[in-house]
């Protein structure tokens, strides 16, 4: 599933291509996605101009004068800007056609993606309770530390919880914890504040680096121009279980944590780094 860097890559590529473009037509070939596409979507969008292309967590928000489209790529979705007469493929479910004879085409083989409508998208039930964006100043070590007190959940699912911080999926949670030297099984309430400061900085560092490389591609993600992300060769732990650690050479360990593949270095991410007795500072 595309994570924050992939969706941000898509947003940055789409913005100069579709912002300020007039929507002349909407073609819905398959409305049964994760949630049904609104029946009146074509009527709402026809004749409108795309005013903004924003992101909230893993959601794309295409703003027009009277509301916004909320788009989620799901497990296998993609958005491509193509000539409107480009040949239709099997899983091309929606075309948003512009007056310049190009279209924004949504393809989704598994149909776990979503195209929804809201007059006030930030208050929509999917977005209203999301935590802070990890690349903003509102997200820092003190925020994580304060939120973690008296909690017993492991740190990896903690930072993947979109109510706590939005947009951090499995790939980048693994990488950020390795960067910060924190074992993914450490209990949140026992990790000292200085470790949370390091972790928040590592999350930002990893996400920025991934965005610079247009995200990570393993199977399904492609950018708006049809190209894969280039960050995969820079991954230090994710997908490398059983291989040597790039820092110390120790064999990386792979486990399941809440049913998600979790890879870490037992030496670089020793449990001593999340010991409450190491003081709160």
N, C-alpha and C positions, 0 to 999 in steps of 0.2 A: 504494500500500500504506500503511495506517495506520502512523504512526510513534509515538514515545513520547508526545507530547502528546495524540494522538488516543486511544491506549489508556489513558492516565492519566485523560483526560476520561471515558471509558467506565467506568473503575473507580470514579471518584468518584460517578458517577450511579447505578451499579448497587448500590453498597454499601448505601445506606439502603433500597433497594427489595427486596433479596433476602437480606441478612444476617439470620440468625436465623429464616429461613423453613424450614418442613418440606417436604421433597420427597416428594410423594405418588406421582408417576409420571414416567417418562421415555419419550418417543416418538421413535424413530429411524426416519425415513422414507427416508433415504439415508445409508448408512454409508461409501460410497466417497469420502472426502475426500482430502486430500493423503496422509494415512495412514489406514487403515481405523479406524473407531470401534470400540473394544473391544466384543466381542459381549456381555460380561457387564456392560456399563456400567449398564443399567437396574437390574439386581439390586443392584449396589454402591451406587447412589444412593438407591434407594427406601427411605423411612423415615428418611433422614438429614437433619440440619439444617445449613444453610450457616453455618459458623462464621466465615469470613473471606473477604474479596474483596481480593486482593493483585495486584501487578503486578511482573514481572521482565522488564526490557527491553520487548519488544513482546508479551509473553505475559501473559494474565490467568490468575490462579490462584484457583479457587474451592475453599476448604478445607472439608472435613467432618471428622468425628472420626477416620476411618481413612485419610485421604489427601487428594488434591486433583485436581480437574479442571484440565488445562492447555489453555487455549484460545488459538488464534492466528487472527486474522481473514483472513489471506492477502491476496489482491489485492482481493477484493470482499465479504468477509464482514461481517455486522452482527449485533448482539445487541439485541433489543428486549424490553421487559417489556410483555406484553399480557394481556388477559383470555384464559383458556384456550380459550374457544370462538370466539376471533377467527378470521375466515375464513383458510384456508390458502392461501398463494401458491405459485407453481410451485417456487421454490427454497428453501422453508422445510424444512430437512432435519432439525432436531432441536427438540423441545420438552422443557424441564425444567419440569414442572408442580408448583406448590406447593399446599399445603392451603388457601391463601387464595383459590383459584380464579384465580390469575394464573399466567403461565408466562414463562420465559426462552426466547425463540425465536431459533434460529440460522439465518440465511439466507445463502446463498453461491452466487451464480450460476456462478462459475468453479470452485468446489470446490477452491481452493488452500488453504483454511483447514484447521484441525485441532482436534479435540476428543479429548484423550488423558487417560489416568489414571496417577497415580503415587502410591505410598505416601509417597515423599519427593521432592517435585517439584524441589527445588533440586539434587538429585543426578541428575535425569533427564538423559539424554544431550543433550537440546536446551538445557538450562539450565546444566549443570555447569561449562562452560568459558566462560561469558559474563564479560566484563570488568565493572568497577565501574559502578554507576549514575551517570550524569553529574550528577545533582542532589544527590549526597551529598558529604560532606567528603573522602571517599577519592579523589575525582576533582578534580584541580587541575593547575596548570601544571607543577609539579615532577614529578608522575606522568607527564604526557605527554612532558616533556622527557627524563626518564630512559628511558622506553620507546622513544623515537625515535632514540636514539644508534646510529650506524653503520647506519642504515637508509636506503635509497635510494628508497623508495616515495613517491609524491606525497602531500601532506598531506590532500587530500580523501578518497581511499579509506582512508587511515590512520585518520581519525576515524570512518569508516563501518564499520570492522572491529569486529564485535560481540565479538571476543576482547580487544580493546583497551579499548573503552568501549561499553556496550550501549545500543541504542535510537536512535542518531542515523542517520536515513536521509537520502536525497538532498535533500529540501526544506530541512531544517534545517542540513545540512552547508554548503550554498550560502550560507544566510543568516548562519551563524556566522562563516564565513571572510570574508564581506564586512564584518561588524561588526568583526572583528579586523584588517581591512586586509591579509589574507594571500592571495596568489595561490594558487588551488587546485592549481596545478602545482608549487609549491615542494617540494623534496625535504625530507623530514622531518628528516634528519640535519644539514641546514644551517640550520635555523631556530633562532634563539637562544632562551634560556630566557624572556626577558622577553616574547617573542611568544607563547610557549606559555601564559604567565600570562594574557595578554590573551585568547587564544583560549578557555581554559577558562572565563573569566568571561563571554565572549560566548556560549558554548554554553549556560551556565546562564541567562543573560539571555533569549536567544531562546526556549528551551524553556519557561521560566516564563511569558513573554508569550503564547506559543501556547496553553499550558494555560488561561490566564486567558480566552482567547477560544474555548475548546472545540476547539482544533485547527484544522487546515486541511482544507477540502473542495475537491477538484477534480472527482471523478467519483463515487466509491463510498461514502466514509465518511459515516455518520450516527451521531449519538449514540444512547443507549438510549431517548430519547424521540422519535426519528425526525427530529431536527433536525440540519442541517449545521453544521460548524465555521465560525467567523467570522474566522479569522486571515488568510485569503488577501489581503484588501485591504492588509495591513500588510507583505507580502513586498516586500523591496527589490530582489532580483535574480532569484530563482527564477521562471521563466515569463515573464521580461521581456527576453529576449535581443533586441538591436537597439533597445531603448528607451533613453532618456537616464537616466544615473545620477541618483538622487535627491539625491546629495551634490554632484557636480561637473558634471553635465550631459553627461559623456562617454558615447558610445554603448556600451552594455553588449555584451560579446562572449559568444557562446554556442559551446561546443565539446562534443565527446564525450570523457569521461575514463573509461576502463574501461567503455565502453558506456553511461555515464550522462550525461544532460544536465547540463551544468555552465555556469553563467552567472556572470560576474564583471566588474568594472570595471577596465580596463587601467591607469587612472590611480590610483584609490584603492587598488588591490591590486597595486601595482607590485612587481616581483621584488626590489627593493632591501630590502623588508621581511623577506625571508627570506635574508639574506646572513650566512653564518657569521662573516664578518670583523667583524660589528657587535658582537662579544663575546657571551659566554654569559649575561651578566646583563642 
